[in-house]
């Protein structure tokens, strides 16, 4: 699957499903959680139907495959999706990588609150029982503004032990 074709299909989906929002005027900009103002806003929160999930799966898998092929990111063992919206994206990306390209990866996601029972690695992260020190992780999420969520995730993931990050 061609990455440019997939990006176009993804953009068309965002427009058709109303997930790409454009501010009506420069006086009515969107305000993000960070306080930053923007003339546009994309939300994947409304992309919960089968068609949308299929396009998301294909878009994320194709983009990741493209980045691997072009050596813009290093190979990895896990895809990490921060709670909450990143969880479904990590799942879909893993499924898409396997379905389209035959690449089998695992996903990990964090819990908002630590469990007080169970296996120690699983108290903070689902999927962590397969994590080995030195494993490489690809972090994906639906948006980046200040990078605060990503920095919080990196700090939280340090509880797993040594890891390496795949990315550019």
CNS distance restraints for C-alpha pairs under 8 A (distance, minus, plus):
assign (resid   1 and name CA) (resid   5 and name CA) 7.62 0.50 0.50
assign (resid   1 and name CA) (resid   6 and name CA) 7.28 0.50 0.50
assign (resid   1 and name CA) (resid  62 and name CA) 6.70 0.50 0.50
assign (resid   2 and name CA) (resid   6 and name CA) 6.30 0.50 0.50
assign (resid   2 and name CA) (resid  62 and name CA) 7.43 0.50 0.50
assign (resid   3 and name CA) (resid   7 and name CA) 6.10 0.50 0.50
assign (resid   3 and name CA) (resid  59 and name CA) 7.80 0.50 0.50
assign (resid   3 and name CA) (resid  62 and name CA) 5.88 0.50 0.50
assign (resid   3 and name CA) (resid  63 and name CA) 6.10 0.50 0.50
assign (resid   3 and name CA) (resid  66 and name CA) 6.68 0.50 0.50
assign (resid   4 and name CA) (resid   8 and name CA) 6.32 0.50 0.50
assign (resid   5 and name CA) (resid   9 and name CA) 6.30 0.50 0.50
assign (resid   6 and name CA) (resid  10 and name CA) 6.08 0.50 0.50
assign (resid   6 and name CA) (resid  58 and name CA) 7.28 0.50 0.50
assign (resid   6 and name CA) (resid  59 and name CA) 5.63 0.50 0.50
assign (resid   6 and name CA) (resid  62 and name CA) 7.16 0.50 0.50
assign (resid   7 and name CA) (resid  11 and name CA) 6.16 0.50 0.50
assign (resid   7 and name CA) (resid  59 and name CA) 6.63 0.50 0.50
assign (resid   8 and name CA) (resid  12 and name CA) 6.11 0.50 0.50
assign (resid   9 and name CA) (resid  13 and name CA) 6.14 0.50 0.50
assign (resid   9 and name CA) (resid  55 and name CA) 7.39 0.50 0.50
assign (resid  10 and name CA) (resid  14 and name CA) 6.28 0.50 0.50
assign (resid  10 and name CA) (resid  55 and name CA) 6.40 0.50 0.50
assign (resid  10 and name CA) (resid  56 and name CA) 7.10 0.50 0.50
assign (resid  10 and name CA) (resid  59 and name CA) 6.45 0.50 0.50
assign (resid  11 and name CA) (resid  15 and name CA) 6.29 0.50 0.50
assign (resid  12 and name CA) (resid  16 and name CA) 6.02 0.50 0.50
assign (resid  13 and name CA) (resid  17 and name CA) 5.89 0.50 0.50
assign (resid  13 and name CA) (resid  52 and name CA) 7.10 0.50 0.50
assign (resid  13 and name CA) (resid  55 and name CA) 7.64 0.50 0.50
assign (resid  14 and name CA) (resid  18 and name CA) 6.01 0.50 0.50
assign (resid  14 and name CA) (resid  19 and name CA) 4.76 0.50 0.50
assign (resid  14 and name CA) (resid  20 and name CA) 5.26 0.50 0.50
assign (resid  14 and name CA) (resid  42 and name CA) 7.68 0.50 0.50
assign (resid  15 and name CA) (resid  19 and name CA) 6.17 0.50 0.50
assign (resid  15 and name CA) (resid  20 and name CA) 5.43 0.50 0.50
assign (resid  17 and name CA) (resid  46 and name CA) 7.78 0.50 0.50
assign (resid  17 and name CA) (resid  47 and name CA) 7.36 0.50 0.50
assign (resid  19 and name CA) (resid  41 and name CA) 7.93 0.50 0.50
assign (resid  19 and name CA) (resid  42 and name CA) 5.51 0.50 0.50
assign (resid  19 and name CA) (resid  43 and name CA) 5.19 0.50 0.50
assign (resid  19 and name CA) (resid  44 and name CA) 6.43 0.50 0.50
assign (resid  19 and name CA) (resid  46 and name CA) 6.72 0.50 0.50
assign (resid  19 and name CA) (resid  47 and name CA) 7.54 0.50 0.50
assign (resid  20 and name CA) (resid  40 and name CA) 7.18 0.50 0.50
assign (resid  20 and name CA) (resid  41 and name CA) 5.92 0.50 0.50
assign (resid  20 and name CA) (resid  42 and name CA) 4.59 0.50 0.50
assign (resid  20 and name CA) (resid  43 and name CA) 6.76 0.50 0.50
assign (resid  21 and name CA) (resid  40 and name CA) 5.52 0.50 0.50
assign (resid  21 and name CA) (resid  41 and name CA) 5.06 0.50 0.50
assign (resid  21 and name CA) (resid  42 and name CA) 6.15 0.50 0.50
assign (resid  22 and name CA) (resid  39 and name CA) 5.97 0.50 0.50
assign (resid  22 and name CA) (resid  40 and name CA) 4.49 0.50 0.50
assign (resid  22 and name CA) (resid  41 and name CA) 6.56 0.50 0.50
assign (resid  23 and name CA) (resid  28 and name CA) 5.98 0.50 0.50
assign (resid  23 and name CA) (resid  29 and name CA) 5.38 0.50 0.50
assign (resid  23 and name CA) (resid  30 and name CA) 6.65 0.50 0.50
assign (resid  23 and name CA) (resid  38 and name CA) 7.97 0.50 0.50
assign (resid  23 and name CA) (resid  39 and name CA) 5.08 0.50 0.50
assign (resid  23 and name CA) (resid  40 and name CA) 5.85 0.50 0.50
assign (resid  24 and name CA) (resid  28 and name CA) 6.30 0.50 0.50
assign (resid  24 and name CA) (resid  29 and name CA) 7.74 0.50 0.50
assign (resid  25 and name CA) (resid  29 and name CA) 6.89 0.50 0.50
assign (resid  25 and name CA) (resid  39 and name CA) 7.92 0.50 0.50
assign (resid  26 and name CA) (resid  39 and name CA) 7.02 0.50 0.50
assign (resid  29 and name CA) (resid  37 and name CA) 5.86 0.50 0.50
assign (resid  29 and name CA) (resid  38 and name CA) 5.44 0.50 0.50
assign (resid  29 and name CA) (resid  39 and name CA) 5.13 0.50 0.50
assign (resid  29 and name CA) (resid  40 and name CA) 7.53 0.50 0.50
assign (resid  30 and name CA) (resid  37 and name CA) 5.44 0.50 0.50
assign (resid  30 and name CA) (resid  38 and name CA) 5.19 0.50 0.50
assign (resid  30 and name CA) (resid  39 and name CA) 6.27 0.50 0.50
assign (resid  30 and name CA) (resid  40 and name CA) 6.78 0.50 0.50
assign (resid  30 and name CA) (resid  41 and name CA) 6.84 0.50 0.50
assign (resid  31 and name CA) (resid  35 and name CA) 5.67 0.50 0.50
assign (resid  31 and name CA) (resid  36 and name CA) 5.68 0.50 0.50
assign (resid  31 and name CA) (resid  37 and name CA) 4.57 0.50 0.50
assign (resid  31 and name CA) (resid  38 and name CA) 6.55 0.50 0.50
assign (resid  32 and name CA) (resid  36 and name CA) 5.39 0.50 0.50
assign (resid  32 and name CA) (resid  37 and name CA) 6.34 0.50 0.50
assign (resid  32 and name CA) (resid  38 and name CA) 7.73 0.50 0.50
assign (resid  34 and name CA) (resid 145 and name CA) 7.27 0.50 0.50
assign (resid  34 and name CA) (resid 146 and name CA) 6.75 0.50 0.50
assign (resid  36 and name CA) (resid 145 and name CA) 7.91 0.50 0.50
assign (resid  43 and name CA) (resid 142 and name CA) 7.71 0.50 0.50
assign (resid  44 and name CA) (resid  85 and name CA) 7.83 0.50 0.50
assign (resid  44 and name CA) (resid 142 and name CA) 6.80 0.50 0.50
assign (resid  45 and name CA) (resid  85 and name CA) 7.29 0.50 0.50
assign (resid  47 and name CA) (resid  52 and name CA) 5.24 0.50 0.50
assign (resid  47 and name CA) (resid  53 and name CA) 6.68 0.50 0.50
assign (resid  48 and name CA) (resid  52 and name CA) 6.35 0.50 0.50
assign (resid  48 and name CA) (resid  53 and name CA) 6.40 0.50 0.50
assign (resid  49 and name CA) (resid  53 and name CA) 6.23 0.50 0.50
assign (resid  50 and name CA) (resid  54 and name CA) 6.12 0.50 0.50
assign (resid  51 and name CA) (resid  55 and name CA) 6.33 0.50 0.50
assign (resid  52 and name CA) (resid  56 and name CA) 6.07 0.50 0.50
assign (resid  53 and name CA) (resid  57 and name CA) 5.97 0.50 0.50
assign (resid  53 and name CA) (resid  92 and name CA) 7.56 0.50 0.50
assign (resid  54 and name CA) (resid  58 and name CA) 6.20 0.50 0.50
assign (resid  55 and name CA) (resid  59 and name CA) 5.90 0.50 0.50
assign (resid  56 and name CA) (resid  60 and name CA) 6.04 0.50 0.50
assign (resid  56 and name CA) (resid  89 and name CA) 7.56 0.50 0.50
assign (resid  56 and name CA) (resid  92 and name CA) 7.22 0.50 0.50
assign (resid  57 and name CA) (resid  61 and name CA) 6.01 0.50 0.50
assign (resid  57 and name CA) (resid  89 and name CA) 7.43 0.50 0.50
assign (resid  57 and name CA) (resid  92 and name CA) 4.72 0.50 0.50
assign (resid  57 and name CA) (resid  93 and name CA) 5.41 0.50 0.50
assign (resid  57 and name CA) (resid  95 and name CA) 7.23 0.50 0.50
assign (resid  57 and name CA) (resid  96 and name CA) 5.27 0.50 0.50
assign (resid  58 and name CA) (resid  62 and name CA) 5.80 0.50 0.50
assign (resid  58 and name CA) (resid  93 and name CA) 7.58 0.50 0.50
assign (resid  58 and name CA) (resid  96 and name CA) 5.76 0.50 0.50
assign (resid  58 and name CA) (resid 100 and name CA) 7.93 0.50 0.50
assign (resid  59 and name CA) (resid  63 and name CA) 6.06 0.50 0.50
assign (resid  60 and name CA) (resid  64 and name CA) 6.09 0.50 0.50
assign (resid  60 and name CA) (resid  89 and name CA) 7.71 0.50 0.50
assign (resid  60 and name CA) (resid  92 and name CA) 7.70 0.50 0.50
assign (resid  60 and name CA) (resid  93 and name CA) 5.43 0.50 0.50
assign (resid  60 and name CA) (resid  96 and name CA) 7.61 0.50 0.50
assign (resid  61 and name CA) (resid  65 and name CA) 6.00 0.50 0.50
assign (resid  61 and name CA) (resid  92 and name CA) 7.90 0.50 0.50
assign (resid  61 and name CA) (resid  93 and name CA) 4.96 0.50 0.50
assign (resid  61 and name CA) (resid  94 and name CA) 7.28 0.50 0.50
assign (resid  61 and name CA) (resid  96 and name CA) 5.07 0.50 0.50
assign (resid  61 and name CA) (resid  97 and name CA) 4.96 0.50 0.50
assign (resid  61 and name CA) (resid 100 and name CA) 7.81 0.50 0.50
assign (resid  62 and name CA) (resid  66 and name CA) 5.97 0.50 0.50
assign (resid  62 and name CA) (resid  96 and name CA) 7.93 0.50 0.50
assign (resid  62 and name CA) (resid  97 and name CA) 7.53 0.50 0.50
assign (resid  63 and name CA) (resid  67 and name CA) 6.19 0.50 0.50
assign (resid  64 and name CA) (resid  68 and name CA) 6.20 0.50 0.50
assign (resid  65 and name CA) (resid  69 and name CA) 6.04 0.50 0.50
assign (resid  65 and name CA) (resid  97 and name CA) 7.29 0.50 0.50
assign (resid  65 and name CA) (resid 101 and name CA) 7.84 0.50 0.50
assign (resid  66 and name CA) (resid  70 and name CA) 6.06 0.50 0.50
assign (resid  67 and name CA) (resid  71 and name CA) 5.96 0.50 0.50
assign (resid  67 and name CA) (resid  72 and name CA) 4.99 0.50 0.50
assign (resid  67 and name CA) (resid  73 and name CA) 5.70 0.50 0.50
assign (resid  68 and name CA) (resid  72 and name CA) 6.10 0.50 0.50
assign (resid  68 and name CA) (resid  73 and name CA) 5.40 0.50 0.50
assign (resid  68 and name CA) (resid  74 and name CA) 6.33 0.50 0.50
assign (resid  68 and name CA) (resid  75 and name CA) 6.57 0.50 0.50
assign (resid  72 and name CA) (resid 167 and name CA) 6.93 0.50 0.50
assign (resid  72 and name CA) (resid 168 and name CA) 6.02 0.50 0.50
assign (resid  73 and name CA) (resid 166 and name CA) 5.44 0.50 0.50
assign (resid  73 and name CA) (resid 167 and name CA) 4.44 0.50 0.50
assign (resid  73 and name CA) (resid 168 and name CA) 5.75 0.50 0.50
assign (resid  74 and name CA) (resid 166 and name CA) 5.08 0.50 0.50
assign (resid  74 and name CA) (resid 167 and name CA) 6.55 0.50 0.50
assign (resid  75 and name CA) (resid 136 and name CA) 7.49 0.50 0.50
assign (resid  75 and name CA) (resid 166 and name CA) 6.65 0.50 0.50
assign (resid  76 and name CA) (resid 105 and name CA) 7.91 0.50 0.50
assign (resid  76 and name CA) (resid 135 and name CA) 7.31 0.50 0.50
assign (resid  76 and name CA) (resid 136 and name CA) 4.62 0.50 0.50
assign (resid  76 and name CA) (resid 137 and name CA) 5.53 0.50 0.50
assign (resid  76 and name CA) (resid 138 and name CA) 6.41 0.50 0.50
assign (resid  76 and name CA) (resid 165 and name CA) 7.81 0.50 0.50
assign (resid  76 and name CA) (resid 166 and name CA) 6.18 0.50 0.50
assign (resid  77 and name CA) (resid 105 and name CA) 5.80 0.50 0.50
assign (resid  77 and name CA) (resid 106 and name CA) 6.51 0.50 0.50
assign (resid  77 and name CA) (resid 135 and name CA) 6.21 0.50 0.50
assign (resid  77 and name CA) (resid 136 and name CA) 5.45 0.50 0.50
assign (resid  77 and name CA) (resid 137 and name CA) 6.12 0.50 0.50
assign (resid  78 and name CA) (resid 105 and name CA) 5.87 0.50 0.50
assign (resid  78 and name CA) (resid 106 and name CA) 4.87 0.50 0.50
assign (resid  78 and name CA) (resid 107 and name CA) 5.12 0.50 0.50
assign (resid  78 and name CA) (resid 108 and name CA) 6.65 0.50 0.50
assign (resid  78 and name CA) (resid 135 and name CA) 7.66 0.50 0.50
assign (resid  78 and name CA) (resid 136 and name CA) 6.53 0.50 0.50
assign (resid  78 and name CA) (resid 137 and name CA) 4.79 0.50 0.50
assign (resid  78 and name CA) (resid 138 and name CA) 6.18 0.50 0.50
assign (resid  79 and name CA) (resid  90 and name CA) 5.81 0.50 0.50
assign (resid  79 and name CA) (resid  93 and name CA) 7.99 0.50 0.50
assign (resid  79 and name CA) (resid  94 and name CA) 7.37 0.50 0.50
assign (resid  79 and name CA) (resid 105 and name CA) 7.22 0.50 0.50
assign (resid  79 and name CA) (resid 106 and name CA) 6.33 0.50 0.50
assign (resid  79 and name CA) (resid 107 and name CA) 4.58 0.50 0.50
assign (resid  79 and name CA) (resid 108 and name CA) 6.22 0.50 0.50
assign (resid  79 and name CA) (resid 137 and name CA) 5.69 0.50 0.50
assign (resid  79 and name CA) (resid 138 and name CA) 4.72 0.50 0.50
assign (resid  79 and name CA) (resid 139 and name CA) 5.79 0.50 0.50
assign (resid  79 and name CA) (resid 140 and name CA) 7.04 0.50 0.50
assign (resid  80 and name CA) (resid  86 and name CA) 7.71 0.50 0.50
assign (resid  80 and name CA) (resid  87 and name CA) 7.68 0.50 0.50
assign (resid  80 and name CA) (resid  90 and name CA) 6.19 0.50 0.50
assign (resid  80 and name CA) (resid 107 and name CA) 5.68 0.50 0.50
assign (resid  80 and name CA) (resid 108 and name CA) 4.83 0.50 0.50
assign (resid  80 and name CA) (resid 109 and name CA) 5.58 0.50 0.50
assign (resid  80 and name CA) (resid 137 and name CA) 6.54 0.50 0.50
assign (resid  80 and name CA) (resid 138 and name CA) 5.97 0.50 0.50
assign (resid  80 and name CA) (resid 139 and name CA) 4.67 0.50 0.50
assign (resid  80 and name CA) (resid 140 and name CA) 6.25 0.50 0.50
assign (resid  81 and name CA) (resid  85 and name CA) 7.58 0.50 0.50
assign (resid  81 and name CA) (resid  86 and name CA) 3.98 0.50 0.50
assign (resid  81 and name CA) (resid  87 and name CA) 4.57 0.50 0.50
assign (resid  81 and name CA) (resid  88 and name CA) 7.49 0.50 0.50
assign (resid  81 and name CA) (resid  89 and name CA) 6.64 0.50 0.50
assign (resid  81 and name CA) (resid  90 and name CA) 5.04 0.50 0.50
assign (resid  81 and name CA) (resid 107 and name CA) 7.48 0.50 0.50
assign (resid  81 and name CA) (resid 108 and name CA) 6.59 0.50 0.50
assign (resid  81 and name CA) (resid 109 and name CA) 5.21 0.50 0.50
assign (resid  81 and name CA) (resid 110 and name CA) 7.60 0.50 0.50
assign (resid  81 and name CA) (resid 139 and name CA) 6.07 0.50 0.50
assign (resid  81 and name CA) (resid 140 and name CA) 5.45 0.50 0.50
assign (resid  81 and name CA) (resid 141 and name CA) 5.94 0.50 0.50
assign (resid  82 and name CA) (resid  86 and name CA) 4.74 0.50 0.50
assign (resid  82 and name CA) (resid  87 and name CA) 5.97 0.50 0.50
assign (resid  82 and name CA) (resid 109 and name CA) 5.66 0.50 0.50
assign (resid  82 and name CA) (resid 110 and name CA) 5.92 0.50 0.50
assign (resid  82 and name CA) (resid 139 and name CA) 7.91 0.50 0.50
assign (resid  82 and name CA) (resid 140 and name CA) 7.64 0.50 0.50
assign (resid  82 and name CA) (resid 141 and name CA) 6.68 0.50 0.50
assign (resid  82 and name CA) (resid 149 and name CA) 7.79 0.50 0.50
assign (resid  82 and name CA) (resid 150 and name CA) 7.98 0.50 0.50
assign (resid  82 and name CA) (resid 153 and name CA) 6.72 0.50 0.50
assign (resid  83 and name CA) (resid  87 and name CA) 5.68 0.50 0.50
assign (resid  83 and name CA) (resid 109 and name CA) 6.50 0.50 0.50
assign (resid  83 and name CA) (resid 110 and name CA) 5.87 0.50 0.50
assign (resid  83 and name CA) (resid 111 and name CA) 6.63 0.50 0.50
assign (resid  83 and name CA) (resid 112 and name CA) 6.79 0.50 0.50
assign (resid  84 and name CA) (resid  88 and name CA) 7.84 0.50 0.50
assign (resid  85 and name CA) (resid  89 and name CA) 6.87 0.50 0.50
assign (resid  85 and name CA) (resid 141 and name CA) 6.96 0.50 0.50
assign (resid  85 and name CA) (resid 142 and name CA) 6.69 0.50 0.50
assign (resid  86 and name CA) (resid  90 and name CA) 6.07 0.50 0.50
assign (resid  86 and name CA) (resid 109 and name CA) 7.90 0.50 0.50
assign (resid  86 and name CA) (resid 140 and name CA) 6.42 0.50 0.50
assign (resid  86 and name CA) (resid 141 and name CA) 4.54 0.50 0.50
assign (resid  86 and name CA) (resid 142 and name CA) 6.27 0.50 0.50
assign (resid  87 and name CA) (resid  91 and name CA) 6.36 0.50 0.50
assign (resid  87 and name CA) (resid 109 and name CA) 5.93 0.50 0.50
assign (resid  88 and name CA) (resid  92 and name CA) 6.02 0.50 0.50
assign (resid  89 and name CA) (resid  93 and name CA) 5.95 0.50 0.50
assign (resid  89 and name CA) (resid 140 and name CA) 7.30 0.50 0.50
assign (resid  89 and name CA) (resid 141 and name CA) 6.89 0.50 0.50
assign (resid  89 and name CA) (resid 142 and name CA) 7.62 0.50 0.50
assign (resid  90 and name CA) (resid  94 and name CA) 6.22 0.50 0.50
assign (resid  90 and name CA) (resid 107 and name CA) 6.05 0.50 0.50
assign (resid  90 and name CA) (resid 108 and name CA) 7.76 0.50 0.50
assign (resid  90 and name CA) (resid 140 and name CA) 6.69 0.50 0.50
assign (resid  90 and name CA) (resid 141 and name CA) 7.93 0.50 0.50
assign (resid  91 and name CA) (resid  95 and name CA) 6.26 0.50 0.50
assign (resid  91 and name CA) (resid 107 and name CA) 6.42 0.50 0.50
assign (resid  92 and name CA) (resid  96 and name CA) 5.95 0.50 0.50
assign (resid  93 and name CA) (resid  97 and name CA) 5.99 0.50 0.50
assign (resid  94 and name CA) (resid  98 and name CA) 6.32 0.50 0.50
assign (resid  94 and name CA) (resid 104 and name CA) 7.01 0.50 0.50
assign (resid  94 and name CA) (resid 105 and name CA) 5.75 0.50 0.50
assign (resid  94 and name CA) (resid 106 and name CA) 6.61 0.50 0.50
assign (resid  94 and name CA) (resid 107 and name CA) 6.88 0.50 0.50
assign (resid  95 and name CA) (resid  99 and name CA) 5.95 0.50 0.50
assign (resid  96 and name CA) (resid 100 and name CA) 5.69 0.50 0.50
assign (resid  96 and name CA) (resid 101 and name CA) 7.62 0.50 0.50
assign (resid  97 and name CA) (resid 101 and name CA) 5.33 0.50 0.50
assign (resid  97 and name CA) (resid 102 and name CA) 6.33 0.50 0.50
assign (resid  97 and name CA) (resid 103 and name CA) 5.25 0.50 0.50
assign (resid  97 and name CA) (resid 104 and name CA) 6.80 0.50 0.50
assign (resid  97 and name CA) (resid 105 and name CA) 7.71 0.50 0.50
assign (resid  98 and name CA) (resid 102 and name CA) 4.23 0.50 0.50
assign (resid  98 and name CA) (resid 103 and name CA) 4.55 0.50 0.50
assign (resid  98 and name CA) (resid 104 and name CA) 5.15 0.50 0.50
assign (resid  98 and name CA) (resid 105 and name CA) 7.60 0.50 0.50
assign (resid  99 and name CA) (resid 103 and name CA) 7.87 0.50 0.50
assign (resid 106 and name CA) (resid 127 and name CA) 7.62 0.50 0.50
assign (resid 107 and name CA) (resid 127 and name CA) 6.42 0.50 0.50
assign (resid 108 and name CA) (resid 125 and name CA) 6.46 0.50 0.50
assign (resid 108 and name CA) (resid 126 and name CA) 5.60 0.50 0.50
assign (resid 108 and name CA) (resid 127 and name CA) 4.81 0.50 0.50
assign (resid 108 and name CA) (resid 128 and name CA) 6.28 0.50 0.50
assign (resid 109 and name CA) (resid 125 and name CA) 5.48 0.50 0.50
assign (resid 109 and name CA) (resid 126 and name CA) 5.43 0.50 0.50
assign (resid 109 and name CA) (resid 127 and name CA) 7.03 0.50 0.50
assign (resid 110 and name CA) (resid 124 and name CA) 5.78 0.50 0.50
assign (resid 110 and name CA) (resid 125 and name CA) 4.37 0.50 0.50
assign (resid 110 and name CA) (resid 126 and name CA) 6.33 0.50 0.50
assign (resid 111 and name CA) (resid 123 and name CA) 7.81 0.50 0.50
assign (resid 111 and name CA) (resid 124 and name CA) 5.40 0.50 0.50
assign (resid 111 and name CA) (resid 125 and name CA) 5.79 0.50 0.50
assign (resid 111 and name CA) (resid 126 and name CA) 7.32 0.50 0.50
assign (resid 112 and name CA) (resid 124 and name CA) 7.93 0.50 0.50
assign (resid 113 and name CA) (resid 124 and name CA) 7.21 0.50 0.50
assign (resid 114 and name CA) (resid 123 and name CA) 5.30 0.50 0.50
assign (resid 114 and name CA) (resid 124 and name CA) 4.99 0.50 0.50
assign (resid 115 and name CA) (resid 123 and name CA) 4.70 0.50 0.50
assign (resid 115 and name CA) (resid 124 and name CA) 6.77 0.50 0.50
assign (resid 116 and name CA) (resid 123 and name CA) 6.81 0.50 0.50
assign (resid 117 and name CA) (resid 123 and name CA) 6.95 0.50 0.50
assign (resid 118 and name CA) (resid 122 and name CA) 6.88 0.50 0.50
assign (resid 118 and name CA) (resid 123 and name CA) 6.56 0.50 0.50
assign (resid 119 and name CA) (resid 123 and name CA) 6.43 0.50 0.50
assign (resid 120 and name CA) (resid 124 and name CA) 7.89 0.50 0.50
assign (resid 121 and name CA) (resid 125 and name CA) 6.47 0.50 0.50
assign (resid 121 and name CA) (resid 128 and name CA) 5.64 0.50 0.50
assign (resid 121 and name CA) (resid 129 and name CA) 6.17 0.50 0.50
assign (resid 121 and name CA) (resid 160 and name CA) 6.81 0.50 0.50
assign (resid 122 and name CA) (resid 126 and name CA) 5.47 0.50 0.50
assign (resid 122 and name CA) (resid 127 and name CA) 6.98 0.50 0.50
assign (resid 122 and name CA) (resid 128 and name CA) 5.75 0.50 0.50
assign (resid 122 and name CA) (resid 129 and name CA) 6.56 0.50 0.50
assign (resid 127 and name CA) (resid 131 and name CA) 7.65 0.50 0.50
assign (resid 128 and name CA) (resid 160 and name CA) 7.64 0.50 0.50
assign (resid 131 and name CA) (resid 135 and name CA) 6.63 0.50 0.50
assign (resid 131 and name CA) (resid 160 and name CA) 7.57 0.50 0.50
assign (resid 133 and name CA) (resid 160 and name CA) 7.65 0.50 0.50
assign (resid 133 and name CA) (resid 161 and name CA) 5.85 0.50 0.50
assign (resid 133 and name CA) (resid 162 and name CA) 5.03 0.50 0.50
assign (resid 133 and name CA) (resid 163 and name CA) 6.06 0.50 0.50
assign (resid 134 and name CA) (resid 161 and name CA) 7.90 0.50 0.50
assign (resid 134 and name CA) (resid 162 and name CA) 5.17 0.50 0.50
assign (resid 134 and name CA) (resid 163 and name CA) 4.46 0.50 0.50
assign (resid 134 and name CA) (resid 164 and name CA) 6.01 0.50 0.50
assign (resid 135 and name CA) (resid 162 and name CA) 7.54 0.50 0.50
assign (resid 135 and name CA) (resid 163 and name CA) 5.13 0.50 0.50
assign (resid 135 and name CA) (resid 164 and name CA) 6.05 0.50 0.50
assign (resid 136 and name CA) (resid 163 and name CA) 5.74 0.50 0.50
assign (resid 136 and name CA) (resid 164 and name CA) 4.41 0.50 0.50
assign (resid 136 and name CA) (resid 165 and name CA) 5.29 0.50 0.50
assign (resid 136 and name CA) (resid 166 and name CA) 6.23 0.50 0.50
assign (resid 137 and name CA) (resid 163 and name CA) 7.03 0.50 0.50
assign (resid 137 and name CA) (resid 164 and name CA) 6.18 0.50 0.50
assign (resid 137 and name CA) (resid 165 and name CA) 4.98 0.50 0.50
assign (resid 137 and name CA) (resid 166 and name CA) 5.85 0.50 0.50
assign (resid 138 and name CA) (resid 165 and name CA) 6.06 0.50 0.50
assign (resid 138 and name CA) (resid 166 and name CA) 5.12 0.50 0.50
assign (resid 138 and name CA) (resid 167 and name CA) 6.77 0.50 0.50
assign (resid 139 and name CA) (resid 150 and name CA) 7.96 0.50 0.50
assign (resid 139 and name CA) (resid 165 and name CA) 7.91 0.50 0.50
assign (resid 139 and name CA) (resid 166 and name CA) 7.94 0.50 0.50
assign (resid 147 and name CA) (resid 151 and name CA) 6.21 0.50 0.50
assign (resid 148 and name CA) (resid 152 and name CA) 6.13 0.50 0.50
assign (resid 149 and name CA) (resid 153 and name CA) 6.10 0.50 0.50
assign (resid 150 and name CA) (resid 154 and name CA) 6.19 0.50 0.50
assign (resid 151 and name CA) (resid 155 and name CA) 6.30 0.50 0.50
assign (resid 152 and name CA) (resid 156 and name CA) 6.14 0.50 0.50
assign (resid 153 and name CA) (resid 157 and name CA) 5.94 0.50 0.50
assign (resid 154 and name CA) (resid 158 and name CA) 6.39 0.50 0.50
assign (resid 155 and name CA) (resid 159 and name CA) 7.74 0.50 0.50
assign (resid 157 and name CA) (resid 161 and name CA) 7.61 0.50 0.50
assign (resid 158 and name CA) (resid 162 and name CA) 6.90 0.50 0.50
assign (resid 158 and name CA) (resid 163 and name CA) 7.72 0.50 0.50
